[in-house]
């Protein structure tokens, strides 16, 4: 199964996550098919904390990719943000 999830990178105590499309059997930080965005939980106010390519996200969901619970929560935040 293809899944959209977060892959951790960054330094110790300074997490940075790439939102990737990967086979569910691969390791969390292992091989992936495509990087469709990123999430920086420790971003300063003037930096972007969450960026997702909505076009690619819609494509992968259209061909059957499942969102992980955390990725789904972040995508839901993006959907609410433009209205504000």
N, C-alpha and C positions, 0 to 999 in steps of 0.2 A: 504494500500500500504506500502511496505517496503522501507525505505529510508536510505541512508548513509549520515550522517551529523555530525556536531561538537557539543559536549556537553561541556559546560564551567565548569572548576574547577579552583583551584588555589586561591590565596589570592586577596584581594582588590588591584587594580593597578598592579597586577602580574598575568595576565591571562595564563591559560594553558588549552588546548582543547584536549579531547579524540575524535578520529574519531570512531563513533559507528554505528552499524546497528540496526535500531529500527522501530517500527510501526510508521507511520506518525502521528497517533493520540496521541501518548505519548508526555509528556512535554519535553522540550529541554534537561533538565538535569535529566529526569526521567529514568524509566526502559528501558533497551536496551537488545538486543539479544546477541550481540557480540561486543567486542572492537577490532578494526582492526588496530589501530595506534594512533598516537598523533601528535599534532602541538603545538610548543612552540614559540610564536611570539617574546618573549623577551630573546631568548637563546643567550648566549655568543658565541663568535666565535669558541671556542673549544667544544661546546655542540651541540648535534644534535637538529635541530629545527623542522624537519619534518620526521616522520617515518611512513610508511604504509606497511602492509603485502600485497604485490601485489597478492599473490596466493589467499588469502581470498577475496580481493577486486574483483578479476576476477570471483571467485565463486559466490559471491553475485550478481554481475552484470549479470552473466549468468542465475541466477534464477529469474531475474526481478527487482532487487533493483535499485532505481533511486538515482543518486547523487544530493545533494543540490547544489545550485550555488557556494557556497563557497568551498565545498568539491571538486567540479569539477575543480575549479581554482587551488586548491592545488595539485590534482592528475595530472593536466596538467603540473605543475611545476616539479613534480617528473619525468615525462616522458622526459622532456627536459634536466634535470640535468645529467643523465648518459652519454649523448653524449659529454658533455663538459669535 
